[in-house]
Amino acid sequence: MKLFTNASLPTSSTALKRVNVLFDQKILKISPEPIESEEISQVIDLKGMILLPGGVDAHSHIIREKDPTKSIARVSKAAILGGWTSFAELSYLDPKPITSTEALQAKRKVIEGISHVDMALWGNVDIDDYPYHAEAAQELWGVGAAGIALMNPSPNPQLSALDFTEIMDLFLDIYGSDTAFAFQGFDVDAGADFSFESQSDAIKKLLRRMQENPIHIPRVSSFATVEFINSISKRSDISFSLCIADLMKHFSGIDLGQEVDFESPENQFFMLLRTNKIYMLSNNVESAVPPAGLSPAFWGTPEALLPFSYLWALSELWKKRRISLATVIKMTSENAAKRLGLYPQKGSLAAGSDADFVVYDPAGSTVFKAPDGSEHQLEGSISSVYLRGERVVHNGKAAPATGIFLPRSTNPKRRHNSTTWI
């Protein structure tokens, strides 16, 4: 067992709580009082540095080759260096999409021993396997898939798009299972190209057909769509994510060529961030440049952002703009773990949770060179990162890969999941 002493733990207020933390692979005890045990093998004095949960990303897009071992190893290493300890892979371009339990197990074997982060997996629907596609989707849910990805139009030649009637039939077929879905795309009936309006139209079509199934939208880049989803979220189990790269463009002027529209009257968008009305932040990372002709609906962001994106959120949103640290943690870790059915195993600093830590030095600073060539100085630095109790990042160096597959452990009903460790 290991012991952190003099750790500063975030709370629901602006104050930090000084604690000691006993852990091995799991967190065993957190106490403001001294912790003593004859089984402690290492004592680490954090000297007041802040202990944060490892970042949880609900949808990465890093598998797009027949042999994805190199891309998984490379991208996950960049992620762990930046404090992201858990990913959920939602592959848009996978030449071997996960449409069966056998395909999921094959991906699991690839991940373990290659990935530097723990990884969950989203499944896919093979509508061409009618009428067995719904049964296959439910089987994937039963063996721990994070959810089922729906795409319209489909960017993947290996997967046929589901139209909205087929999506409704799928919802009805597995109505009683609480299966979670992610939807990405746009209303092709409104035009051949992606736009914020056509994305919003597709979401409205989806909501008219949902049967109380949890629905997640991986990337929303316009205030109007954010406002719409928030307006109906109390009646529907729908959540959404903002891409950190889009926030970087809005707040820091880092331009990666993506379209973003967060302008709002009287800066209402910023107020949504401050008042905990933005559910989740994600990297939406791609392992390569999008192929020619790929719709912007399915574009990702460069892996070069990963070592700095968690730090950027802390620096820009908490330190500079005074959004509460508790809110930033919920957006970057806790809420994603809840939506993936992994909470409180992940995204939590409480007894029984995995010992995934980011040791954050608020007095440090980090120079960040963005992919567009601009340079930025971020307030704070990452001192070290722990994954399931083992230090995997120290002095900017990553240890050998130890990531494992993460099966979903709970059903992610967002509306009924209001507990928090903070």
C-alpha positions as CSV (number, residue, x, y, z in Angstrom):
1,M,0.0,0.0,0.0
2,K,1.0,3.6,-0.6
3,L,0.2,6.8,1.3
4,F,-0.2,10.3,0.0
5,T,0.2,12.9,2.8
6,N,-0.6,16.6,2.6
7,A,-2.8,16.3,-0.5
8,S,-5.2,19.1,-1.3
9,L,-8.6,17.6,-2.3
10,P,-11.2,19.6,-4.3
11,T,-14.6,20.2,-2.6
12,S,-18.0,21.5,-3.6
13,S,-17.0,24.9,-2.4
14,T,-14.0,27.0,-3.6
15,A,-12.0,25.6,-0.6
16,L,-9.5,22.8,-0.8
17,K,-9.4,20.1,1.9
18,R,-6.0,18.9,3.2
19,V,-6.1,15.1,3.5
20,N,-4.1,11.9,3.5
21,V,-4.9,9.1,1.0
22,L,-4.2,5.4,1.5
23,F,-4.3,3.3,-1.7
24,D,-3.1,0.3,-3.6
25,Q,-5.0,-0.4,-6.9
26,K,-8.1,1.1,-5.3
27,I,-8.4,4.0,-2.9
28,L,-8.6,2.5,0.6
29,K,-9.1,5.5,2.8
30,I,-9.2,9.3,2.7
31,S,-8.9,11.2,5.9
32,P,-7.9,14.6,7.3
33,E,-6.3,12.7,10.2
34,P,-3.0,10.8,10.0
35,I,-3.3,7.3,8.6
36,E,-1.1,4.5,10.0
37,S,-0.6,1.0,8.8
38,E,2.2,-1.6,9.0
39,E,1.5,-2.4,5.3
40,I,2.4,1.0,3.9
41,S,5.4,0.5,1.6
42,Q,5.7,4.1,0.3
43,V,4.9,7.5,1.7
44,I,4.6,10.4,-0.8
45,D,4.4,13.9,0.6
46,L,2.4,16.0,-1.9
47,K,3.3,19.2,-0.1
48,G,-0.1,20.7,-0.7
49,M,-0.4,19.9,-4.4
50,I,-3.9,19.2,-5.6
51,L,-5.1,15.6,-6.2
52,L,-7.4,15.3,-9.1
53,P,-9.1,12.3,-10.7
54,G,-7.7,11.0,-13.9
55,G,-9.4,12.5,-16.9
56,V,-12.1,10.4,-18.6
57,D,-12.8,10.9,-22.3
58,A,-16.1,9.4,-23.5
59,H,-15.3,9.2,-27.2
60,S,-11.9,8.9,-28.8
61,H,-11.6,8.0,-32.5
62,I,-8.2,6.3,-32.7
63,I,-8.9,3.0,-34.4
64,R,-8.9,3.3,-38.2
65,E,-6.4,0.7,-39.4
66,K,-6.7,-3.1,-39.7
67,D,-3.8,-3.3,-37.2
68,P,-4.4,-0.4,-34.8
69,T,-1.6,-1.3,-32.3
70,K,0.7,1.5,-33.3
71,S,-2.0,4.2,-33.2
72,I,-3.4,3.0,-29.8
73,A,0.0,2.9,-28.3
74,R,1.0,6.3,-29.6
75,V,-2.2,8.2,-28.9
76,S,-2.8,6.7,-25.5
77,K,0.8,7.6,-24.5
78,A,0.0,11.2,-25.4
79,A,-3.2,11.0,-23.3
80,I,-1.6,9.6,-20.2
81,L,1.1,12.3,-20.3
82,G,-1.8,14.8,-20.1
83,G,-3.6,13.2,-17.2
84,W,-6.3,11.3,-19.2
85,T,-6.4,7.9,-17.7
86,S,-9.6,6.4,-19.3
87,F,-10.8,6.5,-22.9
88,A,-13.9,5.1,-24.5
89,E,-13.2,4.3,-28.1
90,L,-16.0,5.3,-30.5
91,S,-14.4,4.5,-33.9
92,Y,-16.0,6.2,-36.9
93,L,-13.6,4.7,-39.5
94,D,-12.7,1.2,-38.0
95,P,-12.3,-1.3,-40.9
96,K,-13.3,-4.0,-38.4
97,P,-16.3,-2.3,-36.5
98,I,-17.5,-3.8,-33.3
99,T,-20.8,-5.4,-34.3
100,S,-20.6,-8.6,-32.3
101,T,-19.3,-9.9,-29.0
102,E,-16.5,-11.7,-30.9
103,A,-15.4,-8.4,-32.4
104,L,-15.4,-6.7,-29.0
105,Q,-13.3,-9.4,-27.5
106,A,-10.8,-9.2,-30.4
107,K,-10.4,-5.4,-29.7
108,R,-10.0,-6.1,-26.0
109,K,-7.0,-8.3,-26.7
110,V,-5.5,-5.6,-28.8
111,I,-5.9,-2.9,-26.1
112,E,-4.5,-4.8,-23.2
113,G,-0.7,-4.5,-23.0
114,I,-0.7,-1.9,-25.8
115,S,-2.7,1.0,-24.4
116,H,-1.3,3.4,-21.7
117,V,-4.9,4.2,-20.6
118,D,-7.8,2.0,-19.5
119,M,-10.3,1.8,-22.4
120,A,-14.0,1.1,-22.8
121,L,-15.5,0.3,-26.2
122,W,-18.6,1.5,-28.0
123,G,-20.3,-1.0,-30.2
124,N,-21.9,-0.6,-33.7
125,V,-25.1,-1.8,-35.4
126,D,-24.8,-3.8,-38.6
127,I,-28.3,-3.1,-40.1
128,D,-27.4,-5.4,-43.0
129,D,-27.6,-8.3,-40.5
130,Y,-31.4,-7.7,-40.3
131,P,-33.3,-9.0,-38.4
132,Y,-30.5,-10.0,-36.0
133,H,-28.9,-6.6,-35.7
134,A,-30.9,-5.6,-32.6
135,E,-30.1,-8.9,-30.9
136,A,-26.4,-8.3,-31.6
137,A,-26.6,-4.8,-30.1
138,Q,-28.2,-6.1,-27.0
139,E,-25.6,-8.8,-26.6
140,L,-22.8,-6.1,-26.9
141,W,-24.6,-4.2,-24.1
142,G,-24.8,-7.3,-22.0
143,V,-21.0,-8.0,-22.2
144,G,-20.1,-4.5,-21.1
145,A,-20.0,-2.2,-24.2
146,A,-20.1,1.5,-23.3
147,G,-23.1,1.8,-25.6
148,I,-24.1,1.6,-29.3
149,A,-22.9,4.2,-31.8
150,L,-25.5,5.4,-34.4
151,M,-24.3,7.4,-37.4
152,N,-26.3,9.0,-40.1
153,P,-24.9,9.3,-42.7
154,S,-22.3,6.6,-42.2
155,P,-18.7,7.7,-42.7
156,N,-17.6,4.0,-42.6
157,P,-17.8,1.9,-45.8
158,Q,-18.1,-1.2,-43.5
159,L,-21.3,0.1,-41.9
160,S,-24.5,1.0,-43.6
161,A,-26.3,4.1,-42.3
162,L,-29.4,3.7,-40.2
163,D,-32.3,6.0,-41.3
164,F,-34.5,7.4,-38.5
165,T,-37.2,4.8,-39.0
166,E,-34.6,2.0,-38.6
167,I,-33.3,3.8,-35.5
168,M,-36.8,4.0,-34.0
169,D,-37.3,0.3,-34.7
170,L,-34.0,-0.5,-32.9
171,F,-35.1,1.6,-29.9
172,L,-38.4,-0.3,-29.7
173,D,-36.7,-3.7,-30.1
174,I,-34.5,-3.2,-27.1
175,Y,-36.8,-0.9,-25.1
176,G,-36.5,-2.7,-21.8
177,S,-32.7,-2.9,-21.6
178,D,-31.7,0.8,-20.9
179,T,-29.1,0.4,-23.6
180,A,-27.2,3.7,-24.1
181,F,-26.6,5.2,-27.6
182,A,-24.4,7.9,-29.1
183,F,-25.5,9.7,-32.2
184,Q,-23.4,11.6,-34.6
185,G,-24.4,13.0,-37.9
186,F,-26.9,15.3,-39.5
187,D,-30.3,15.4,-41.3
188,V,-29.4,14.3,-44.8
189,D,-33.0,15.2,-45.9
190,A,-32.3,18.9,-45.1
191,G,-29.3,18.9,-47.5
192,A,-26.2,17.1,-48.6
193,D,-23.8,18.9,-46.3
194,F,-23.3,19.1,-42.5
195,S,-24.2,22.3,-40.8
196,F,-25.2,23.2,-37.2
197,E,-28.8,23.5,-38.3
198,S,-28.8,20.0,-40.0
199,Q,-27.2,18.5,-36.9
200,S,-29.9,20.1,-34.7
201,D,-32.6,18.8,-37.1
202,A,-31.2,15.3,-36.8
203,I,-31.2,15.5,-33.0
204,K,-34.9,16.6,-33.1
205,K,-35.7,13.6,-35.3
206,L,-33.9,11.3,-33.0
207,L,-35.7,12.6,-29.9
208,R,-39.1,12.1,-31.5
209,R,-38.3,8.4,-31.8
210,M,-36.4,7.7,-28.6
211,Q,-38.0,5.3,-26.1
212,E,-36.4,6.5,-22.8
213,N,-33.1,5.3,-24.1
214,P,-30.1,7.3,-22.8
215,I,-28.8,9.3,-25.8
216,H,-25.4,11.1,-26.0
217,I,-24.3,13.6,-28.7
218,P,-20.4,13.4,-28.9
219,R,-19.7,16.8,-30.3
220,V,-21.8,20.0,-30.3
221,S,-20.1,23.1,-31.6
222,S,-22.9,25.7,-31.6
223,F,-24.7,27.6,-28.8
224,A,-28.1,27.2,-30.4
225,T,-27.8,23.4,-30.3
226,V,-26.5,23.5,-26.7
227,E,-29.4,25.7,-25.7
228,F,-31.9,23.4,-27.4
229,I,-30.5,20.2,-25.7
230,N,-30.5,21.9,-22.3
231,S,-34.1,23.0,-22.8
232,I,-35.4,19.4,-23.3
233,S,-32.9,17.5,-21.1
234,K,-35.2,17.3,-18.2
235,R,-37.8,15.5,-20.3
236,S,-35.4,13.2,-22.2
237,D,-32.3,11.3,-21.0
238,I,-30.0,13.2,-23.4
239,S,-26.5,14.5,-22.8
240,F,-23.9,16.1,-25.0
241,S,-20.2,16.9,-25.1
242,L,-18.2,20.0,-26.1
243,C,-14.9,19.4,-27.8
244,I,-12.0,21.0,-25.9
245,A,-10.4,22.1,-29.2
246,D,-13.6,24.1,-29.9
247,L,-13.3,25.8,-26.5
248,M,-9.7,26.5,-27.3
249,K,-10.7,28.3,-30.4
250,H,-13.5,30.2,-28.7
251,F,-11.4,31.3,-25.6
252,S,-7.8,31.2,-26.8
253,G,-8.0,31.7,-30.5
254,I,-6.3,28.3,-31.3
255,D,-7.6,27.7,-34.8
256,L,-7.5,24.1,-36.2
257,G,-9.9,24.9,-39.1
258,Q,-13.1,23.7,-37.4
259,E,-16.4,25.6,-37.4
260,V,-17.4,26.9,-34.0
261,D,-20.3,29.2,-33.0
262,F,-20.5,29.7,-29.3
263,E,-21.4,33.4,-29.6
264,S,-24.5,34.2,-27.5
265,P,-26.4,37.2,-26.2
266,E,-25.0,38.6,-23.0
267,N,-22.4,35.8,-23.0
268,Q,-25.0,33.2,-22.0
269,F,-22.6,30.4,-23.2
270,F,-20.0,31.4,-20.5
271,M,-22.8,31.4,-17.9
272,L,-23.7,27.8,-18.9
273,L,-20.1,26.8,-18.2
274,R,-20.0,28.6,-14.8
275,T,-23.4,27.2,-13.6
276,N,-22.6,23.5,-14.4
277,K,-24.9,23.4,-17.4
278,I,-22.3,21.9,-19.8
279,Y,-22.3,18.2,-19.2
280,M,-19.1,17.0,-20.6
281,L,-15.8,18.0,-22.3
282,S,-14.0,15.6,-24.7
283,N,-10.9,15.6,-26.8
284,N,-12.6,13.9,-29.8
285,V,-9.1,12.8,-30.8
286,E,-8.2,11.4,-34.2
287,S,-5.1,9.2,-34.8
288,A,-4.6,10.8,-38.2
289,V,-5.7,13.6,-40.5
290,P,-9.3,13.1,-41.6
291,P,-9.4,11.4,-45.1
292,A,-10.4,13.6,-48.0
293,G,-14.2,13.8,-48.4
294,L,-15.0,12.9,-44.8
295,S,-17.9,15.1,-43.6
296,P,-17.0,17.6,-40.9
297,A,-19.7,15.9,-38.8
298,F,-17.0,13.2,-38.1
299,W,-13.8,15.2,-37.9
300,G,-11.6,14.8,-34.9
301,T,-8.8,16.8,-33.4
302,P,-5.0,16.2,-33.3
303,E,-3.4,14.0,-30.7
304,A,-0.9,16.8,-30.2
305,L,-3.5,18.4,-27.9
306,L,-3.7,15.5,-25.5
307,P,-0.7,16.3,-23.3
308,F,-2.2,19.8,-22.7
309,S,-6.0,19.7,-23.0
310,Y,-6.7,18.8,-19.3
311,L,-4.2,21.4,-18.2
312,W,-5.8,23.9,-20.6
313,A,-9.2,23.3,-19.1
314,L,-7.8,23.9,-15.6
315,S,-5.7,26.9,-16.6
316,E,-8.3,28.7,-18.8
317,L,-11.6,27.7,-17.1
318,W,-10.6,27.4,-13.4
319,K,-7.6,29.6,-12.9
320,K,-8.3,32.4,-15.4
321,R,-12.1,32.5,-15.7
322,R,-13.0,31.4,-12.2
323,I,-15.2,28.6,-13.1
324,S,-15.3,26.4,-10.0
325,L,-12.8,23.5,-9.8
326,A,-15.6,21.1,-8.9
327,T,-17.4,22.0,-12.2
328,V,-14.3,21.6,-14.3
329,I,-13.7,18.2,-12.8
330,K,-17.3,17.1,-13.5
331,M,-16.9,18.1,-17.1
332,T,-13.6,16.5,-17.6
333,S,-13.9,13.3,-15.5
334,E,-16.9,12.6,-13.3
335,N,-19.8,13.1,-15.8
336,A,-18.1,11.1,-18.6
337,A,-17.6,8.2,-16.2
338,K,-21.2,8.4,-15.2
339,R,-22.4,8.4,-18.8
340,L,-20.2,5.4,-19.7
341,G,-21.5,3.4,-16.7
342,L,-18.0,3.4,-15.1
343,Y,-18.8,5.6,-12.0
344,P,-17.6,5.5,-9.2
345,Q,-14.9,3.1,-10.5
346,K,-13.6,6.0,-12.6
347,G,-14.0,9.7,-12.3
348,S,-14.1,9.7,-8.5
349,L,-11.7,10.2,-5.6
350,A,-13.5,8.1,-2.9
351,A,-12.8,4.9,-1.0
352,G,-13.4,2.0,-3.4
353,S,-12.7,3.9,-6.6
354,D,-9.7,3.1,-8.8
355,A,-6.5,4.9,-7.7
356,D,-6.3,7.1,-10.8
357,F,-4.7,10.3,-9.8
358,V,-3.4,13.5,-11.4
359,V,-1.0,15.3,-9.1
360,Y,-1.5,18.9,-10.1
361,D,0.8,21.8,-9.1
362,P,-1.2,25.0,-9.2
363,A,2.0,27.1,-8.7
364,G,3.7,25.7,-11.7
365,S,3.4,26.7,-15.4
366,T,3.4,24.9,-18.7
367,V,4.4,26.2,-22.1
368,F,2.0,24.8,-24.8
369,K,2.6,25.1,-28.5
370,A,-0.6,24.5,-30.3
371,P,-0.9,22.7,-33.7
372,D,-1.6,26.0,-35.4
373,G,1.8,27.2,-34.3
374,S,0.7,29.6,-31.6
375,E,2.3,29.4,-28.1
376,H,0.5,29.7,-24.8
377,Q,1.6,29.6,-21.2
378,L,-0.8,27.6,-19.0
379,E,-1.1,28.1,-15.3
380,G,-0.3,24.9,-13.4
381,S,1.6,21.8,-14.3
382,I,1.2,18.0,-13.9
383,S,3.7,16.6,-11.4
384,S,2.7,12.9,-11.9
385,V,-0.1,10.6,-13.0
386,Y,-1.2,7.3,-11.4
387,L,-3.2,4.6,-13.0
388,R,-4.7,2.0,-10.7
389,G,-2.2,2.9,-8.0
390,E,0.9,2.8,-10.1
391,R,2.8,5.9,-11.1
392,V,2.8,6.0,-14.8
393,V,4.0,9.5,-15.5
394,H,6.8,11.3,-13.7
395,N,8.9,14.3,-14.8
396,G,7.1,14.2,-18.1
397,K,8.1,10.6,-18.9
398,A,5.6,7.8,-19.4
399,A,6.0,4.2,-17.9
400,P,5.4,1.2,-20.1
401,A,1.8,0.6,-21.1
402,T,-0.5,-1.1,-18.5
403,G,-3.9,-0.2,-19.8
404,I,-6.8,-2.7,-19.5
405,F,-10.3,-3.0,-21.0
406,L,-13.1,-1.4,-19.0
407,P,-16.4,-3.2,-19.1
408,R,-19.4,-1.0,-18.2
409,S,-20.4,-1.7,-14.6
410,T,-23.6,0.3,-14.2
411,N,-26.5,1.5,-16.4
412,P,-25.9,5.2,-17.2
413,K,-29.3,6.8,-16.5
414,R,-28.1,10.4,-16.4
415,R,-31.4,11.8,-15.0
416,H,-31.2,9.6,-11.9
417,N,-27.5,9.9,-11.2
418,S,-27.0,12.9,-9.1
419,T,-24.5,11.6,-6.5
420,T,-21.0,13.0,-6.6
421,W,-17.8,12.4,-4.6
422,I,-17.0,16.1,-4.5
